[in-house]
Amino acid sequence: MASTVKRSAPRTAAKRPAPNSGKPVPHKKKAARKKDDDPDRIRFLYAKGSIDVPMLIITLVLLIIGITMMFSASHALSYRDNDGNSYEYAASQIFFAGLGLAAMFSVSFIDYRFYRKEFKLFNTGKTFTLAHLILAIALFLVALVIPFGVSNTENGPRRWLRLFGRTFQPSDVLKLGVIIFFAYYIWKNFKNMRYTFTGLIKPAILLGVIAVLMIAQPHLSGLLIMIIIAAAMLFIGGVNMKTVILVGGVAAALLVLAVMMSEFTYFADRIQYTFDPLADPRDKTYQSYQAVLAIGSGGFWGVGFGNSAQKYYYLPEAQNDFVFAVLCEEFGFVGGMLVIILFMIFVFRGFYIARKSHDRFGMLLATGISLQVGIQALLNIGVNVCCIPNTGISMPFFSYGGTALVIQLAEVGVMLAISRRSNLS
């Protein structure tokens, strides 16, 4: 019987990895994410995301209407003041609008969180931010107005500085500085804002310094706008409102008492004749009377574009504080209400960007900027209809003034930068 021979099992070849099927081979450790792909890293430039198109459109509409109305209101005054050149004021405004639009689009590419990024101050162990720097520069410029300020009218308030043959208003820069700094301060100290020292005393000291500088010019309207913006931002930041109301009431009483006892009769004269334009129409209430006359002459539909009679040397500063009166005369109640609705849309869209912002700092920034534009427009309209003392409140995007227009468009750029990181619809 043949013997069976046991055969050893054939040696199997070593297992080889399956050929690559196009799928990435899994690794035990994930590759480290590059810094450039970190969405939370603060950059100087941030071009991802899309800007808020409705905010851009409403800003451009307000700007176009504003320049058009400023030209209509100013061409007679420009003819008189610039040796027969009716287009001088309009050309200057268009030039600054171009600068402002360039600033708006440039700022929209800056990561808004860069304003709160902390940098080391040499080897002192202390830090500073761009918010501190902007506020410090603005305060320094406003302080320079006291010894070196100039006035645009004879015996008028000295609120401007002259540089390279042109004048600019440092208080417009200070408004932006206050908004950015308070947004940073509240973001940094949010957990302690209900404490009196952090939430009230420190901000009150800063506002007190600003009040001294602004009253010395004097510029009561600018101070009022900054106080309202700061108070609203502190309220959103969680400050104890009972303490704010108590301290604010005492501070307001002391401020009124100080103004009444001081030599600044400028404020008292403006307040005294606010609600009665017929009290002294040839002197004290001349501007208010002419503004009300222009608005009343417009009726419901207006007298037509370019047909205003009050702008022919009857209404002083028609290209500046009283553009809205000329607008109502030429386009009537319908035109005035349309502009008011446009400003309301601007403010509500700004609040929407704030609500959808990426963080608390962006929310406070967008809220402060929206409030500034809305409050300033409201106060200017109030001046035109004799509800608020005439203290030189310009209308955003409408009134003649290069500094204000460039700063306002740059502020819109900040809101567009916030919208890049927001979840908007």
C-alpha positions as a Markdown table, in Angstrom:
| # | Residue | x | y | z |
|---|---|---|---|---|
| 1 | Met | 0.0 | 0.0 | 0.0 |
| 2 | Ala | 1.5 | 3.2 | -1.1 |
| 3 | Ser | 2.3 | 5.5 | 1.7 |
| 4 | Thr | 0.7 | 8.9 | 1.8 |
| 5 | Val | 3.1 | 11.7 | 1.6 |
| 6 | Lys | 2.1 | 14.8 | 3.6 |
| 7 | Arg | 2.5 | 17.9 | 1.6 |
| 8 | Ser | 3.2 | 21.1 | 3.4 |
| 9 | Ala | 0.9 | 23.9 | 2.8 |
| 10 | Pro | 2.3 | 26.3 | 0.3 |
| 11 | Arg | 3.9 | 29.4 | 1.8 |
| 12 | Thr | 1.5 | 32.2 | 1.4 |
| 13 | Ala | 3.0 | 35.4 | 0.2 |
| 14 | Ala | 3.2 | 38.4 | 2.6 |
| 15 | Lys | 0.1 | 40.5 | 2.5 |
| 16 | Arg | 0.6 | 43.5 | 0.5 |
| 17 | Pro | -1.5 | 46.6 | 0.7 |
| 18 | Ala | -4.2 | 46.9 | -1.8 |
| 19 | Pro | -3.5 | 49.1 | -4.7 |
| 20 | Asn | -4.5 | 52.7 | -4.1 |
| 21 | Ser | -8.0 | 53.1 | -5.3 |
| 22 | Gly | -7.9 | 56.8 | -5.3 |
| 23 | Lys | -9.1 | 57.2 | -1.7 |
| 24 | Pro | -6.8 | 58.9 | 0.9 |
| 25 | Val | -5.0 | 56.4 | 3.2 |
| 26 | Pro | -6.3 | 57.1 | 6.7 |
| 27 | His | -3.7 | 58.2 | 9.3 |
| 28 | Lys | -3.8 | 57.7 | 13.0 |
| 29 | Lys | -3.2 | 61.4 | 13.6 |
| 30 | Lys | -4.8 | 64.1 | 11.7 |
| 31 | Ala | -2.5 | 66.6 | 10.0 |
| 32 | Ala | -2.2 | 69.7 | 11.9 |
| 33 | Arg | -4.3 | 72.5 | 10.5 |
| 34 | Lys | -2.5 | 75.3 | 9.0 |
| 35 | Lys | -2.6 | 78.7 | 10.7 |
| 36 | Asp | -4.0 | 80.3 | 7.5 |
| 37 | Asp | -7.0 | 78.0 | 7.6 |
| 38 | Asp | -7.9 | 78.8 | 11.2 |
| 39 | Pro | -11.1 | 80.7 | 11.1 |
| 40 | Asp | -10.6 | 82.2 | 14.6 |
| 41 | Arg | -7.2 | 83.7 | 14.0 |
| 42 | Ile | -7.2 | 87.5 | 13.9 |
| 43 | Arg | -5.8 | 88.8 | 10.6 |
| 44 | Phe | -5.3 | 92.3 | 9.4 |
| 45 | Leu | -7.0 | 91.5 | 6.1 |
| 46 | Tyr | -10.0 | 89.2 | 5.7 |
| 47 | Ala | -11.4 | 88.8 | 2.2 |
| 48 | Lys | -13.5 | 85.7 | 2.7 |
| 49 | Gly | -17.3 | 85.8 | 2.9 |
| 50 | Ser | -19.5 | 88.4 | 1.2 |
| 51 | Ile | -20.4 | 91.8 | 2.2 |
| 52 | Asp | -24.0 | 92.8 | 3.0 |
| 53 | Val | -25.4 | 94.0 | -0.3 |
| 54 | Pro | -28.5 | 95.7 | 1.1 |
| 55 | Met | -26.4 | 97.8 | 3.4 |
| 56 | Leu | -24.1 | 98.7 | 0.5 |
| 57 | Ile | -27.1 | 99.6 | -1.8 |
| 58 | Ile | -28.9 | 101.8 | 0.8 |
| 59 | Thr | -25.6 | 103.6 | 1.6 |
| 60 | Leu | -25.1 | 104.4 | -2.1 |
| 61 | Val | -28.7 | 105.5 | -2.5 |
| 62 | Leu | -28.4 | 107.9 | 0.4 |
| 63 | Leu | -25.0 | 109.2 | -0.9 |
| 64 | Ile | -26.3 | 109.9 | -4.4 |
| 65 | Ile | -29.4 | 111.7 | -3.1 |
| 66 | Gly | -27.3 | 113.6 | -0.6 |
| 67 | Ile | -24.8 | 114.8 | -3.1 |
| 68 | Thr | -27.6 | 115.8 | -5.6 |
| 69 | Met | -29.5 | 117.8 | -2.9 |
| 70 | Met | -26.3 | 119.3 | -1.6 |
| 71 | Phe | -25.5 | 120.6 | -5.1 |
| 72 | Ser | -29.1 | 122.0 | -5.5 |
| 73 | Ala | -28.9 | 123.7 | -2.1 |
| 74 | Ser | -25.4 | 125.1 | -2.6 |
| 75 | His | -25.0 | 126.3 | -6.1 |
| 76 | Ala | -26.2 | 129.8 | -5.4 |
| 77 | Leu | -24.0 | 130.2 | -2.3 |
| 78 | Ser | -21.1 | 128.6 | -4.2 |
| 79 | Tyr | -21.5 | 131.2 | -6.9 |
| 80 | Arg | -21.4 | 134.0 | -4.3 |
| 81 | Asp | -18.5 | 132.6 | -2.3 |
| 82 | Asn | -16.3 | 131.2 | -5.0 |
| 83 | Asp | -16.0 | 134.0 | -7.6 |
| 84 | Gly | -18.9 | 132.9 | -9.8 |
| 85 | Asn | -18.1 | 129.1 | -9.6 |
| 86 | Ser | -21.5 | 127.4 | -8.9 |
| 87 | Tyr | -19.9 | 124.0 | -8.8 |
| 88 | Glu | -17.2 | 124.4 | -6.2 |
| 89 | Tyr | -19.0 | 123.0 | -3.3 |
| 90 | Ala | -20.4 | 120.1 | -5.3 |
| 91 | Ala | -17.1 | 119.3 | -6.8 |
| 92 | Ser | -15.4 | 119.3 | -3.4 |
| 93 | Gln | -18.2 | 117.0 | -2.0 |
| 94 | Ile | -17.8 | 114.6 | -4.9 |
| 95 | Phe | -14.1 | 114.5 | -4.4 |
| 96 | Phe | -14.5 | 113.6 | -0.7 |
| 97 | Ala | -17.2 | 111.1 | -1.6 |
| 98 | Gly | -14.7 | 109.3 | -3.8 |
| 99 | Leu | -12.2 | 109.3 | -1.0 |
| 100 | Gly | -14.9 | 108.0 | 1.4 |
| 101 | Leu | -15.9 | 105.2 | -1.0 |
| 102 | Ala | -12.3 | 104.1 | -1.4 |
| 103 | Ala | -12.0 | 104.1 | 2.4 |
| 104 | Met | -15.2 | 102.1 | 2.7 |
| 105 | Phe | -14.1 | 99.4 | 0.3 |
| 106 | Ser | -10.6 | 99.3 | 1.8 |
| 107 | Val | -11.9 | 99.0 | 5.4 |
| 108 | Ser | -14.4 | 96.3 | 4.4 |
| 109 | Phe | -11.4 | 94.0 | 3.8 |
| 110 | Ile | -9.9 | 94.6 | 7.3 |
| 111 | Asp | -10.8 | 92.0 | 9.9 |
| 112 | Tyr | -12.8 | 94.1 | 12.3 |
| 113 | Arg | -11.4 | 92.0 | 15.3 |
| 114 | Phe | -8.0 | 93.5 | 14.5 |
| 115 | Tyr | -9.2 | 96.7 | 16.3 |
| 116 | Arg | -9.3 | 94.8 | 19.6 |
| 117 | Lys | -6.2 | 92.7 | 19.1 |
| 118 | Glu | -3.7 | 93.4 | 21.9 |
| 119 | Phe | -0.1 | 94.3 | 21.3 |
| 120 | Lys | 2.7 | 94.4 | 23.9 |
| 121 | Leu | 3.8 | 97.9 | 24.8 |
| 122 | Phe | 7.6 | 97.5 | 24.5 |
| 123 | Asn | 8.9 | 95.7 | 27.6 |
| 124 | Thr | 6.5 | 97.1 | 30.2 |
| 125 | Gly | 4.2 | 94.1 | 30.3 |
| 126 | Lys | 1.2 | 96.2 | 29.4 |
| 127 | Thr | -0.8 | 96.0 | 26.2 |
| 128 | Phe | -2.6 | 98.3 | 23.9 |
| 129 | Thr | -5.0 | 97.9 | 21.0 |
| 130 | Leu | -5.9 | 99.8 | 17.9 |
| 131 | Ala | -9.0 | 101.0 | 19.7 |
| 132 | His | -6.8 | 102.8 | 22.3 |
| 133 | Leu | -4.7 | 104.3 | 19.5 |
| 134 | Ile | -7.6 | 105.7 | 17.5 |
| 135 | Leu | -9.2 | 107.2 | 20.6 |
| 136 | Ala | -5.9 | 108.7 | 21.8 |
| 137 | Ile | -5.3 | 110.3 | 18.4 |
| 138 | Ala | -8.9 | 111.7 | 18.2 |
| 139 | Leu | -8.6 | 113.2 | 21.7 |
| 140 | Phe | -5.3 | 114.8 | 20.9 |
| 141 | Leu | -6.8 | 116.4 | 17.7 |
| 142 | Val | -9.8 | 117.6 | 19.6 |
| 143 | Ala | -7.5 | 119.1 | 22.3 |
| 144 | Leu | -5.6 | 121.0 | 19.6 |
| 145 | Val | -8.9 | 122.7 | 18.6 |
| 146 | Ile | -8.9 | 124.7 | 21.8 |
| 147 | Pro | -5.7 | 126.7 | 21.1 |
| 148 | Phe | -5.5 | 126.4 | 17.4 |
| 149 | Gly | -9.1 | 126.0 | 16.2 |
| 150 | Val | -10.7 | 128.1 | 13.5 |
| 151 | Ser | -14.3 | 129.0 | 12.7 |
| 152 | Asn | -16.1 | 128.8 | 9.4 |
| 153 | Thr | -18.1 | 131.9 | 10.2 |
| 154 | Glu | -17.3 | 135.2 | 11.9 |
| 155 | Asn | -17.5 | 135.0 | 15.7 |
| 156 | Gly | -18.8 | 131.4 | 15.3 |
| 157 | Pro | -17.7 | 128.3 | 17.3 |
| 158 | Arg | -14.1 | 127.2 | 16.7 |
| 159 | Arg | -14.5 | 123.5 | 15.9 |
| 160 | Trp | -12.1 | 123.0 | 13.0 |
| 161 | Leu | -8.4 | 122.7 | 12.4 |
| 162 | Arg | -6.7 | 124.0 | 9.3 |
| 163 | Leu | -4.3 | 121.6 | 7.5 |
| 164 | Phe | -2.8 | 122.0 | 4.0 |
| 165 | Gly | -5.2 | 124.8 | 3.2 |
| 166 | Arg | -8.3 | 122.8 | 4.2 |
| 167 | Thr | -10.3 | 122.6 | 7.4 |
| 168 | Phe | -11.4 | 119.4 | 9.1 |
| 169 | Gln | -13.5 | 118.7 | 12.2 |
| 170 | Pro | -11.7 | 116.4 | 14.7 |
| 171 | Ser | -14.9 | 115.7 | 16.6 |
| 172 | Asp | -16.0 | 113.5 | 13.6 |
| 173 | Val | -12.9 | 111.4 | 14.2 |
| 174 | Leu | -13.7 | 111.3 | 17.9 |
| 175 | Lys | -17.2 | 109.8 | 17.3 |
| 176 | Leu | -15.6 | 106.8 | 15.6 |
| 177 | Gly | -12.9 | 106.6 | 18.3 |
| 178 | Val | -15.6 | 106.5 | 21.0 |
| 179 | Ile | -17.6 | 103.8 | 19.2 |
| 180 | Ile | -14.6 | 101.5 | 18.7 |
| 181 | Phe | -13.2 | 102.0 | 22.2 |
| 182 | Phe | -16.5 | 101.4 | 24.0 |
| 183 | Ala | -17.0 | 98.3 | 21.9 |
| 184 | Tyr | -13.6 | 97.0 | 23.0 |
| 185 | Tyr | -14.0 | 98.1 | 26.6 |
| 186 | Ile | -17.4 | 96.4 | 27.0 |
| 187 | Trp | -16.2 | 93.2 | 25.2 |
| 188 | Lys | -13.1 | 93.1 | 27.4 |
| 189 | Asn | -15.0 | 93.6 | 30.7 |
| 190 | Phe | -18.4 | 92.1 | 29.9 |
| 191 | Lys | -18.5 | 89.9 | 33.0 |
| 192 | Asn | -17.9 | 92.9 | 35.3 |
| 193 | Met | -20.1 | 95.5 | 33.6 |
| 194 | Arg | -22.7 | 95.3 | 36.4 |
| 195 | Tyr | -20.1 | 96.5 | 38.9 |
| 196 | Thr | -20.3 | 100.3 | 39.5 |
| 197 | Phe | -16.6 | 100.9 | 39.1 |
| 198 | Thr | -16.1 | 99.0 | 35.9 |
| 199 | Gly | -19.5 | 99.6 | 34.3 |
| 200 | Leu | -20.0 | 103.3 | 35.3 |
| 201 | Ile | -17.1 | 105.1 | 36.9 |
| 202 | Lys | -14.4 | 104.3 | 34.4 |
| 203 | Pro | -16.6 | 105.2 | 31.3 |
| 204 | Ala | -17.9 | 108.3 | 33.1 |
| 205 | Ile | -14.3 | 109.6 | 33.6 |
| 206 | Leu | -13.6 | 109.2 | 29.9 |
| 207 | Leu | -16.9 | 110.9 | 29.0 |
| 208 | Gly | -16.1 | 113.7 | 31.5 |
| 209 | Val | -12.8 | 114.4 | 29.7 |
| 210 | Ile | -14.6 | 114.4 | 26.3 |
| 211 | Ala | -17.2 | 116.8 | 27.7 |
| 212 | Val | -14.6 | 119.3 | 28.9 |
| 213 | Leu | -12.9 | 119.3 | 25.5 |
| 214 | Met | -16.2 | 119.6 | 23.5 |
| 215 | Ile | -17.7 | 122.4 | 25.7 |
| 216 | Ala | -14.5 | 124.4 | 25.3 |
| 217 | Gln | -15.0 | 124.6 | 21.5 |
| 218 | Pro | -18.1 | 124.7 | 22.0 |
| 219 | His | -19.8 | 121.7 | 20.3 |
| 220 | Leu | -22.8 | 120.7 | 22.4 |
| 221 | Ser | -24.4 | 118.6 | 19.6 |
| 222 | Gly | -21.3 | 116.5 | 19.1 |
| 223 | Leu | -21.1 | 115.9 | 22.8 |
| 224 | Leu | -24.8 | 114.9 | 23.0 |
| 225 | Ile | -24.4 | 112.4 | 20.2 |
| 226 | Met | -21.4 | 110.8 | 21.8 |
| 227 | Ile | -23.1 | 110.5 | 25.2 |
| 228 | Ile | -26.2 | 108.9 | 23.7 |
| 229 | Ile | -24.1 | 106.4 | 21.8 |
| 230 | Ala | -22.0 | 105.5 | 24.8 |
| 231 | Ala | -25.0 | 105.2 | 27.1 |
| 232 | Ala | -26.8 | 102.9 | 24.6 |
| 233 | Met | -23.7 | 100.7 | 24.2 |
| 234 | Leu | -23.3 | 100.5 | 28.0 |
| 235 | Phe | -26.9 | 99.5 | 28.3 |
| 236 | Ile | -26.4 | 96.7 | 25.8 |
| 237 | Gly | -23.2 | 95.7 | 27.6 |
| 238 | Gly | -25.2 | 95.0 | 30.8 |
| 239 | Val | -24.5 | 98.0 | 33.0 |
| 240 | Asn | -26.7 | 98.5 | 36.0 |
| 241 | Met | -29.3 | 100.9 | 34.7 |
| 242 | Lys | -30.6 | 102.0 | 38.1 |
| 243 | Thr | -27.1 | 103.4 | 38.9 |
| 244 | Val | -26.8 | 104.9 | 35.5 |
| 245 | Ile | -30.1 | 106.8 | 35.8 |
| 246 | Leu | -29.2 | 108.1 | 39.2 |
| 247 | Val | -25.7 | 109.2 | 38.3 |
| 248 | Gly | -26.8 | 110.5 | 34.9 |
| 249 | Gly | -29.5 | 112.6 | 36.4 |
| 250 | Val | -27.1 | 114.2 | 38.9 |
| 251 | Ala | -24.5 | 114.7 | 36.1 |
| 252 | Ala | -27.1 | 116.3 | 33.8 |
| 253 | Ala | -28.2 | 118.7 | 36.6 |
| 254 | Leu | -24.6 | 119.7 | 37.3 |
| 255 | Leu | -23.9 | 120.2 | 33.6 |
| 256 | Val | -26.9 | 122.5 | 33.2 |
| 257 | Leu | -26.0 | 124.4 | 36.3 |
| 258 | Ala | -22.4 | 124.8 | 35.1 |
| 259 | Val | -23.5 | 126.1 | 31.7 |
| 260 | Met | -26.0 | 128.6 | 33.3 |
| 261 | Met | -23.3 | 129.9 | 35.6 |
| 262 | Ser | -20.6 | 130.1 | 33.0 |
| 263 | Glu | -19.9 | 132.7 | 30.3 |
| 264 | Phe | -21.0 | 130.3 | 27.6 |
| 265 | Thr | -24.3 | 132.1 | 26.6 |
| 266 | Tyr | -24.1 | 130.3 | 23.3 |
| 267 | Phe | -26.0 | 127.3 | 24.7 |
| 268 | Ala | -28.6 | 129.3 | 26.5 |
| 269 | Asp | -29.4 | 131.4 | 23.5 |
| 270 | Arg | -29.9 | 128.4 | 21.3 |
| 271 | Ile | -32.2 | 126.6 | 23.7 |
| 272 | Gln | -34.2 | 129.8 | 24.5 |
| 273 | Tyr | -35.4 | 130.3 | 20.9 |
| 274 | Thr | -35.8 | 126.6 | 19.9 |
| 275 | Phe | -39.6 | 126.2 | 19.7 |
| 276 | Asp | -40.6 | 129.7 | 18.5 |
| 277 | Pro | -39.1 | 130.6 | 15.2 |
| 278 | Leu | -41.2 | 133.8 | 15.2 |
| 279 | Ala | -39.8 | 135.1 | 18.5 |
| 280 | Asp | -37.0 | 137.1 | 16.7 |
| 281 | Pro | -37.0 | 136.2 | 13.0 |
| 282 | Arg | -34.6 | 139.0 | 12.1 |
| 283 | Asp | -31.9 | 138.0 | 14.5 |
| 284 | Lys | -32.0 | 135.1 | 17.0 |
| 285 | Thr | -34.4 | 132.8 | 15.2 |
| 286 | Tyr | -33.5 | 133.9 | 11.6 |
| 287 | Gln | -32.2 | 130.5 | 10.5 |
| 288 | Ser | -35.0 | 128.5 | 12.2 |
| 289 | Tyr | -37.6 | 130.8 | 10.6 |
| 290 | Gln | -36.2 | 130.5 | 7.1 |
| 291 | Ala | -36.0 | 126.7 | 7.5 |
| 292 | Val | -39.6 | 126.3 | 8.6 |
| 293 | Leu | -40.6 | 128.7 | 5.7 |
| 294 | Ala | -38.8 | 126.5 | 3.2 |
| 295 | Ile | -40.4 | 123.3 | 4.5 |
| 296 | Gly | -43.9 | 124.9 | 4.5 |
| 297 | Ser | -43.4 | 126.2 | 1.0 |
| 298 | Gly | -42.9 | 122.7 | -0.3 |
| 299 | Gly | -46.3 | 121.5 | 0.5 |
| 300 | Phe | -47.1 | 117.8 | -0.3 |
| 301 | Trp | -45.3 | 117.4 | -3.7 |
| 302 | Gly | -42.8 | 120.3 | -3.6 |
| 303 | Val | -41.9 | 123.0 | -6.0 |
| 304 | Gly | -39.6 | 120.8 | -8.2 |
| 305 | Phe | -35.9 | 120.1 | -8.2 |
| 306 | Gly | -33.8 | 123.2 | -8.4 |
| 307 | Asn | -36.7 | 125.6 | -7.8 |
| 308 | Ser | -36.2 | 126.4 | -4.2 |
| 309 | Ala | -36.4 | 130.1 | -3.4 |
| 310 | Gln | -35.0 | 129.9 | 0.2 |
| 311 | Lys | -31.5 | 128.7 | -1.0 |
| 312 | Tyr | -30.9 | 132.1 | -2.7 |
| 313 | Tyr | -29.3 | 133.7 | 0.2 |
| 314 | Tyr | -32.3 | 133.6 | 2.5 |
| 315 | Leu | -31.4 | 130.4 | 4.3 |
| 316 | Pro | -27.9 | 130.5 | 5.8 |
| 317 | Glu | -25.8 | 127.3 | 5.6 |
| 318 | Ala | -28.3 | 125.8 | 3.2 |
| 319 | Gln | -25.6 | 123.4 | 1.9 |
| 320 | Asn | -24.8 | 122.2 | 5.5 |
| 321 | Asp | -27.2 | 122.0 | 8.4 |
| 322 | Phe | -30.3 | 122.9 | 6.4 |
| 323 | Val | -30.1 | 120.6 | 3.3 |
| 324 | Phe | -33.2 | 118.8 | 4.6 |
| 325 | Ala | -35.2 | 122.0 | 4.5 |
| 326 | Val | -34.3 | 122.6 | 0.9 |
| 327 | Leu | -35.1 | 119.0 | 0.1 |
| 328 | Cys | -38.6 | 119.4 | 1.6 |
| 329 | Glu | -39.1 | 122.7 | -0.3 |
| 330 | Glu | -38.2 | 121.1 | -3.7 |
| 331 | Phe | -39.8 | 117.6 | -3.1 |
| 332 | Gly | -42.4 | 118.3 | -0.5 |
| 333 | Phe | -43.7 | 116.0 | 2.2 |
| 334 | Val | -43.2 | 113.0 | -0.1 |
| 335 | Gly | -39.5 | 113.7 | -0.6 |
| 336 | Gly | -38.9 | 114.3 | 3.1 |
| 337 | Met | -40.6 | 111.1 | 4.2 |
| 338 | Leu | -38.7 | 109.1 | 1.6 |
| 339 | Val | -35.4 | 110.2 | 3.1 |
| 340 | Ile | -36.6 | 109.5 | 6.6 |
| 341 | Ile | -37.6 | 106.0 | 5.5 |
| 342 | Leu | -34.2 | 105.4 | 3.9 |
| 343 | Phe | -32.4 | 106.3 | 7.1 |
| 344 | Met | -34.7 | 104.0 | 9.0 |
| 345 | Ile | -33.9 | 101.2 | 6.7 |
| 346 | Phe | -30.2 | 101.9 | 7.1 |
| 347 | Val | -30.5 | 101.8 | 10.9 |
| 348 | Phe | -32.6 | 98.6 | 11.0 |
| 349 | Arg | -30.2 | 96.9 | 8.6 |
| 350 | Gly | -27.3 | 97.9 | 10.8 |
| 351 | Phe | -29.1 | 96.4 | 13.8 |
| 352 | Tyr | -29.6 | 93.2 | 11.8 |
| 353 | Ile | -25.9 | 93.0 | 11.0 |
| 354 | Ala | -25.2 | 93.5 | 14.7 |
| 355 | Arg | -27.6 | 90.8 | 15.7 |
| 356 | Lys | -26.0 | 88.3 | 13.3 |
| 357 | Ser | -22.4 | 89.3 | 14.0 |
| 358 | His | -19.8 | 86.7 | 14.8 |
| 359 | Asp | -19.0 | 88.0 | 18.3 |
| 360 | Arg | -20.0 | 90.6 | 20.9 |
| 361 | Phe | -17.4 | 93.0 | 19.8 |
| 362 | Gly | -18.8 | 93.1 | 16.2 |
| 363 | Met | -22.3 | 93.4 | 17.6 |
| 364 | Leu | -21.4 | 96.5 | 19.7 |
| 365 | Leu | -19.5 | 98.0 | 16.8 |
| 366 | Ala | -22.4 | 97.7 | 14.3 |
| 367 | Thr | -24.9 | 98.9 | 16.9 |
| 368 | Gly | -22.8 | 102.0 | 17.7 |
| 369 | Ile | -22.3 | 103.0 | 14.1 |
| 370 | Ser | -26.0 | 102.5 | 13.3 |
| 371 | Leu | -27.0 | 104.6 | 16.3 |
| 372 | Gln | -24.6 | 107.4 | 15.3 |
| 373 | Val | -26.0 | 107.7 | 11.8 |
| 374 | Gly | -29.6 | 107.4 | 13.0 |
| 375 | Ile | -29.3 | 109.8 | 15.9 |
| 376 | Gln | -27.5 | 112.4 | 13.8 |
| 377 | Ala | -30.1 | 112.3 | 11.1 |
| 378 | Leu | -32.9 | 112.5 | 13.7 |
| 379 | Leu | -31.4 | 115.5 | 15.4 |
| 380 | Asn | -30.7 | 117.3 | 12.1 |
| 381 | Ile | -34.3 | 116.8 | 11.0 |
| 382 | Gly | -35.4 | 118.0 | 14.5 |
| 383 | Val | -33.3 | 121.2 | 14.0 |
| 384 | Asn | -34.9 | 121.9 | 10.6 |
| 385 | Val | -38.4 | 121.6 | 12.1 |
| 386 | Cys | -37.6 | 123.6 | 15.2 |
| 387 | Cys | -37.8 | 120.7 | 17.7 |
| 388 | Ile | -34.2 | 120.7 | 18.7 |
| 389 | Pro | -31.8 | 123.7 | 19.4 |
| 390 | Asn | -29.7 | 124.7 | 16.4 |
| 391 | Thr | -26.2 | 123.7 | 17.5 |
| 392 | Gly | -24.6 | 122.7 | 14.2 |
| 393 | Ile | -25.8 | 119.1 | 13.7 |
| 394 | Ser | -25.0 | 117.9 | 10.2 |
| 395 | Met | -27.0 | 115.4 | 8.2 |
| 396 | Pro | -25.1 | 112.1 | 7.4 |
| 397 | Phe | -24.3 | 111.8 | 3.6 |
| 398 | Phe | -26.2 | 115.1 | 2.9 |
| 399 | Ser | -24.5 | 118.0 | 4.6 |
| 400 | Tyr | -21.4 | 119.6 | 3.1 |
| 401 | Gly | -18.2 | 118.5 | 4.8 |
| 402 | Gly | -15.4 | 116.3 | 3.7 |
| 403 | Thr | -14.3 | 115.0 | 7.1 |
| 404 | Ala | -17.7 | 113.8 | 8.2 |
| 405 | Leu | -18.5 | 112.2 | 4.8 |
| 406 | Val | -15.2 | 110.2 | 4.7 |
| 407 | Ile | -15.6 | 109.1 | 8.3 |
| 408 | Gln | -19.2 | 108.0 | 7.8 |
| 409 | Leu | -18.4 | 106.0 | 4.7 |
| 410 | Ala | -15.4 | 104.4 | 6.5 |
| 411 | Glu | -17.8 | 103.4 | 9.3 |
| 412 | Val | -20.0 | 101.7 | 6.7 |
| 413 | Gly | -16.9 | 99.9 | 5.6 |
| 414 | Val | -16.5 | 98.6 | 9.2 |
| 415 | Met | -20.1 | 97.3 | 9.1 |
| 416 | Leu | -19.5 | 95.6 | 5.8 |
| 417 | Ala | -16.4 | 93.9 | 7.3 |
| 418 | Ile | -18.6 | 92.7 | 10.2 |
| 419 | Ser | -21.1 | 91.3 | 7.7 |
| 420 | Arg | -18.4 | 89.2 | 6.0 |
| 421 | Arg | -18.2 | 87.0 | 9.1 |
| 422 | Ser | -21.9 | 87.1 | 9.8 |
| 423 | Asn | -24.7 | 84.6 | 8.9 |
| 424 | Leu | -26.9 | 87.0 | 7.0 |
| 425 | Ser | -29.9 | 86.3 | 4.8 |
